[in-house]
Amino acid sequence: MARHFSGLHPFEQEVRVPKRALRTTVAVAVAMTATSALAATAVQAAPMSPVANAAPDKVDFNGDGITDVAVAAPGATVSGEGQAGYVAVAYGSAAGVKTLYKKVFHQNSTGIPGSAEQDDRFGSTVASGDVDGDGYTDLVVGSQGESVGSLHGAGSLTVLWGGANGLSGGTVIKGTANYQHIGAAAAVDDFNGDGHLDMATGTTVSYGPMSRTGGWTRTDEMTVEVGGSAEELWGRPEFATGDVNGDGISDLVALISHGSEELPYHGPRLVQYLQGTSAGLSEARTLKDPSGKTLDGGRSVAVGDIDRDGYADIVLGRTSEYDMRGTEDVNDVGGGIEVVAGTATGPDTTSPRTLIHQDTPGVPGSAEEMDGFGDSVSLGDANGDGYLDLAIGAGREDVGSAKDAGSVTVLKGSAGGLTVTGARSFTQNTGGVPGSAETGDAFGRAVKLADVSGDGKTELFAGAPYENGAAGGVWAFPSTASGVTATGAYSFGAGTLGQIAANAVLGWSFND
């Protein structure tokens, strides 16, 4: 039987946000500063000159045509400041995962606005998109603990600018109220269909393009209720974006933890759908089943068109750790993932939904209490067949006698949706995987599918933030026509990056 991680790391603890009314769309001012100097600590040689700028849907910070990946270490010590945090960027390479070159960015990097301070938690969230429309993907990094002047915990978002030599310089968006925690969550996509990327933070939604010096075209309040007392709110919101209703405009799906009105005290997370329109994001609609029960949002969410029917589907990673009676239960043991199909009218909550867990025939392993199956989810085409596959993290899976060592399962996509045929599971004890499964590693606490080799097949990244006493680490798996493989897997940690290991929780999350 799997057990909880021993103790709560600060990033597992509750985010305190003051209660706010978020019903109308009102312009909000944001404080901004900008710099343009190089902002990176190099770990290996600089990237080659780009051959093409990034496509709108490709995360390509240096414009070489190959996807890049960012991974957060928000607990890292920087210049003696605990929990200051950093983000490591692995630039894609046609030679494969072992040749990815990496740079580290933090608030003491040259050109980054501000400075590394205790409890800033730079890397609280990581999002990406070409927000200024110059053809290079930019990186948005949240610092949910940042204080702004006398405003404690106001938070901030730092936009690192993509360019021919990779990320450099930055513009910071600062919180405007005590314990606002701007930077706890962010998502970048085109929510009004004008061809410019926008950014949602849970408190505001800003419409692009974003100027490096002048801010956004406009910034409005969001309709997602993320405020509340400590009795009502726990955990940070989770966002995912995609065109659920197939109208050509991206929508936002938000998981929020709130105990007021629709939920009992510390009940499961709400799943809220905000449709993208020509005017921007609509009012949030809470997803409910035909009986009127709210869907349990669980811990993680991904959005993508799994069956290629023209409508993006919603994948919920429902670990069951927040379940309470009186709401729709998933699986009392170990957690599961559920797929809510997209339709022309938005998420389909009336038809039977796909539910897969570790007791589903064909899925490796078996369901055990508190496995955390669904801790993280990520969609990508791992075998190059044109259908999105799903990576599922189970950060509290026991591996032999190692409690909470963690695992990652990959399911294939098909014209009929997700299938368990050919499902594979990976741990640190899988042959070819570096290291070994140890108690409390939380391997799979974060997962990411991304084509960092440019061959049309997404590689698998897995974070183990509690590896080596919360130093953390990242594992990268190649992909073939058969899907993800452990052959040629590679890992890196603080030593590779030249950073302080203690309590960094490297591998906490990847960019969306």
N, C-alpha and C positions, 0 to 999 in steps of 0.2 A: 504494500500500500504506500503510495507516494504521500509525502508530507509537505507542509508549507515550507518555504524558505525560512531559515532560522533568522527571525527578526525581520523588520521592514527597513529596507534601504530608504533614504529620504525621497526617492522618486516613486516609491510604492505608496507613500503617505498621501494624505488628503491635500488637495489644493484649495486654499481658502480664498474665495472670491466674494466681494460684497454683493448683496442682492440689488438688481437693477431691473427696471422695466424696459423690455426690448420689444415693444409692439409696433412702433412707427419707424419710418425711415427718415432719419435726421442727419444732416451733415455733421461730422465730428472732426475737429481739428487734431492733428497729430504733430508732435514735435519731431523734427528731422534734422540730421546733420549729414554731410557727405564728405568723403575723401576719395582720392583717386590713386594713391600710392599702392605699390605692390603689397599684398597682404598674405604672406604664406611663409611657413617654415618648410623648406624642401627636405625630403627624405631621400629622394633619388634625383636623377637628372631631369631637366625640364622636358616637357613634351615636344614632339616633333611639330613642325608647322602644320596648321590645319589644311585639309584638302577640300573641306566644304563646311558651310555653316550648319548649325543644328536644325533639323526638321522640327516643326512645332511640337510634335509629340515625343521627341527624343531628348533625354537628359544628356546634353553634350556641352560641358563647360568650356572646352577648348576648340570646338568646331572641327574636330578631325573626323567626324562621321561615325564615331564609336561611342556607345553609351558609357557614362561615368556613374559612380556610386559614391554617396556620402554616408558616413556612419558616425554616430554621436558617442561621446564619452562625457556626459554632463556632470559626473562626479569628480572629474580629474582636478588635481592640484596644479595650478599654474603660477609660477613665480612665488611659491609659498602660500598661495591663497587656496584654501580647500573648497571643493565643489565650485570652482570657477568654471571649469568645463572647456572642452575643445571638440572640434569636428575634424575627422580625417577624411580626405577625398582620395578615392582610388580611381585614377584615370584609366579608361579602357585601353586594351591592347589586342591587336590581332593575333599576338603570340600566345594569348591565353591568360588564365588567372594568376599563374605564378610570376608573370612579368608586369603586373599592374604596378604603376609607380604612384607614390602616395605623397600627399602634402597635408600638413596639419595647420589648422586655422583656429586661433583663439583671440581673445580681446587684447592680448599684448602683442599679437602679430603686427608687423609694420603695415600701416594703412588701415587697420581695423579701428573704427570709432570706439571711444571709451577705453576702459582698462579692465584687466582681469581682477575681480574682487571676490571675496568669500561669499559663497552661496548664490552667485549669479546664475549658475547652471546653464551656461552657454551650451546649447545642444539639447535643451529641453524638448524641442521639436525641430524637425528638419524637413523642409519642403523645397521644391525646385520648379523652375519655369522661366521662360524668357520674358520677364516682366517689363523690360524696356524696349522690346521689339527690335534688338539689333542683330538677331540671328544666333546669339549665343545664350545657352541656358544659364540662369542665375540661381544662386543658392540662398534660401531664406532660413536663418538660424534663430530660434527662439531662446531667450534667457528669462525664464519665468520668475526668477528670484531677484532680478535686477532692481535696485532702488534708483529712483530718478529724483535727484535733489533731496528734498525732505519727504518724498513719497515712497514709503516702504513697500517693497514687493510690487511696484507698479509694472515691472517687466519691460521687455523690449524685444524687437525683432530686427536683426541685422541682415541686410541684403548684400551678399557678396556678388560682385559683378563678373560675369563670364566674359572671356575674350580670347584672342588668338593664342595667348600663353597660359590659358587657364584662368582660374578665379583670382581676382585682385581687387583691392579697394573695397569700399563699403558705404552703405547708407543705413542709418539706424532710425527706426520708428520707435518712439518711446511711449510707455504707458502714461496715462494722465490722471490716475487716481490711486490711492493707497490700496495695496493688495488686489489690483486689477489683474495681475499676472498675464499681461500681454506676453505672448511667447510660449504659453502652455500648449497651444495648438495652432496650426496654420495649414491651409490648403490653397494651391494655386491652380487656376483653370479659367476658361472663358465662360463666365456665368451669364453674359448678356449677348453673346453671339456676334460681337462686333469685330472679332479677329484679334483682339488684344487680351492678354491674360490678366486676370483679376486675382485678388487675394482675400480669403476669408480667415478670420482669426477667432471666431466664436463671440467676440465682442463687436467687431466691425467687419464690413466687407468693403474693400477698396477696388475701384474700377480703373483699369489701365488704359493706356500705357503709363508706366511709372517713369518719371524723370529722375535722373540721378541727383538732381539738385532741387527740383520743384515739387516732388511728391506725386500723388496720384491724380487722375482726372477728377474723381470725387471719392469721398469716403463716407459711407452710411453705417448706421447701426444695423446689426444683424437681428433676426427674429428668433434665433436659437437662445433659449433661456439657459445660461450657464452660471448665473449667480445663485446665491443661497447661503443659509447659515451652515455651520459645521454639521448640524443634524440632518441637513438636506443634501449636501454636496460632498462627494468624495471621488478621488481620481480625476485625471484630466480628460477633457473630451477627446474623442477620436474622430477624424474626418476622412472621407474618401470621396472622389469625384468621378463622374462619368455621365454619359447620355442615357439615362434610364428609360426615358420615354421616346427616344429616337427622333427628336425634332431638330437635331443638329446643334443644340445648345447644351452645354454641360450642366449637370445638376450636382447638388451637394448632399451627401448622406452623413449625418452626425450621430454619434453615440454620446449621450450625455447622462450623467449621474445626478438625479434629482429626486428628492423625497417629498416634494410638494404636489398637491393636486392629483395628478394622474398616477402617482406611485406611492406605495406605502413607505414608511421609514426604512431607509437603506434597502429599498427594493432593487430589482435589476435595472440596468440602464435602459433608457428610452432609445428607440430608433426614430430619428426625425429625418424627413425628406423635404428638401428645399429645391423646388423646380427652378431651373434656369429659364429666364424669359428675356425678351428684348429690353425689358426695363431692369433686368438684374434678378437676383435671387428672390423667390416668392416667400410668403410666410411659411414657417415650418409646419409640416403635417406629421403628427405622431402616428407611426404605423401600428395598426391593431388587426387582430384576426376577426373573422366573421362574428364571433361571440362578443366582441368588444374588448377583449383582453389585449393589453399592450404587448407587443413583441419584445422579448428579452434581447437587448442589444449585445450583451456579453462584453468582451474585452477588446475585440479587434474587428476591423471591417475593411473589405476591399470591394471595388466596383469594376466590372468589365464584362464584355459580351462573350460569355463562355461558349454558347451554342451557335454563335454567328447568325442570330435571327434578326439583327439590326437593333436590338435593345440591350443595354448594359444590365447585367444582373448584380445583385447585392449579395456578398458573402459575409456572413456574420460568424465570428469566432466566439462561440458561447461556452466559456470555460465552466460555467455553473457556479463559480465562486460567489456571485452576488444574488443567486436565485433565492426567492422567498415564495412561500405558498400564497395563493391568490393571484398569481400571474402565470403565464404559460411556461411550463417547465420544459427543459430541453432533455437532459439526461442526468439523472441524479448522480451518476458516477463518471468522473473523468472529463466531462465536457464533450463538445461536438461542434461541427460547423453546419450552418443552415444557409441555403440559397433561396433568396427571394427573387423571383424572375422579374425582369423588366418588361413592360408592355407600353402600348401607345398612350395609356392613361397613367403611367408611372408604375411603382412597385405593385406587384400582384400579391396581395395578402389573403385573397379568397380561395385560390387554388391550392392544392396540396403542395407543400414546400419540400425541397430535398433536404434531408437530414442525414449526416454521415458522422459516425463516431467510431471508436476503436473496437466496438463490438459488432460493427457492420461487417458482414461476411466479405472477405477480400482485403480488408484494411489490416495492415500489419499490427501486431501487438494485441493487447486486450485492455478494455476499459478498467481503470482502477481509480479509487477515490483520490481526488485532487491531482490528477495527472496534468491538468491544465491544457488539454487538447483544444487548440483554438486560441492559445495565448497570442499568437500572431498569425496573419494570413497575407499572402501575396500572390498575385496573378501574373502569369507570363507564359509564353510559348516555349517550353523547355526542349521539345523534340522537333520543332520546326514544321509541324504538320498544319499550321494555320489556326489551331484551336488553343485557347488559353488553358494552361494547366494551373494547379493550385498548390502552393507550398503552405503547410500547416505546422506551426511550432507548438510543441508541448513541453514547456520549460520545466515542468515538475514531474516529468516521467522518470520513474526509477529505471536504472539500467543495471541489471544484476543486483548487487548489494549496495550500489551507489544511489542514495536517495536524491531525488530532485536533480538528477544529472541532465535530463532533457533529451528530446529527440525532435526530428523534423520528418514529416511525411509528405510525399508529393503524389497528388492525384492527377490523372490526365483528363483533359477536356475532349469533348467530342460533339457531334451534331445533336446528340441527345443530352448534352450537359456533362457534368462531372461523372466519371466512371471510376470504379475501384479496380478495374482490370489493369494489371501492370503497376499497381500502387507500390511505391518503395518507401522505406523508412531508413533514416540515417541517424546514428549516434556517434559519439567519439570513440566507441569501440568497434564501429564498422570497419572492416578491412580497407586500408588505403587512406583512412581519415587520420590526420595528425593528432597526437595526444591520446588521452584515455579518459573515459567517463569517470567523473569524481563527484562525490556528494556535494550538492548545492551549486553546480556549475551553471544551471539554467540554460543549457544549450538549446536554442530555438526560441528563447524569449523574444527575439526579433528575427524575422526572415525577410528576404528580398529576392525576387527573380528579376534579373536584368541581363541584357545581352552585351556584356562588356568585351566580348571578342569580335563582335560585328559579323558573326556567321549566320545570323537569323535564328539562333537558339539561345534562350535565356539561361545564364548560369545561376546557380543558387548560392546566396549568401546567408549565413546563419550567425547570429550574435549569441555569445554566452557571457552576459554581463557580470556574472558572479564567479567566473573562472578565476582560480588562484586568489581566493579571498576578496572578490569584488574588483580585482584588477580588470577583468574582462578580456575578451578576445573575439576575433572574427574568423570564420571559416568560409572558404570559397570553393565551390564544386563545379567542375566542367560539365558540359552537356553534350550529348551525341544525338543521333537520330532515334535512339531508344529512350532518351530523356536524361535526367541528371544521373551522374555517375560519381562514385567515390574515387575512381582511378584518377590520379593526378590532383587530388584535393590539396588545398594549401591553406595555411592559417597564419595570422599575424596578430601581434599584440603591442604593448607599450614599448618593448625593446626594439621592435622593427621601426616604430614611429619616433623613437628617441624621446619618449615622454615618461613622466612619473607614473608608475603602475598603480600604487596603492589607492584603492577605492575609486578608481576612474570609471568603473562600469562601462568600459569600452564594449560596444555592441548593444547598447541600450535600445537604439532604434536606427532605422535607415531612412533616407529621404523618400518622400512620396512622389 
